[in-house]
Amino acid sequence: MRRASVLAVLIALAIPGAAIAARDVTDTPVVQRDLVIAVAYWHRMLPGVTNGPVTVVVARMQPAEGPNGVMYAPEDIEAETVAGASVITLAPRTWANMTKRKHETVNGRTLREVSVRVVIHEYGHVLGLDDVPEGNGTDAEEVSWAWAGR
């Protein structure tokens, strides 16, 4: 029996993500609140664009390529969603921040603003939108921060 548990631990350490399975947090009050704001935001920005059900999970991030081919380490990723997919994956650190007291701040923004902003951004990917490279002249980031304060 002990040999089997040691083998299971070794396999979990050898296979990324094996030790921590994705946890569905879709039905939590904080996610439901943020999804309502994200849907309203994108309905206002892109009238007529609709999407079916969305699932929100918490799982370990993997290295990812961003706009202009920039590679991001897992610890630098707040969340990820494949454009057009119906699953938003939050990093464990992002989820921890989303469930802390909302008056705490990070870089001058409350954790509530940060959590809503992440969900608004990721919901854009659910709708099929890609990331926008910085410096393209858009004010979408500031507009979504304004909505995050709601």
Summary of the structure (lengths in Angstrom):
residues: 150
radius of gyration: 17.1
end to end distance: 53.9
largest distance: 61.3
contacts: 384
relative contact order: 0.16
helix: 45%
strand: 13%
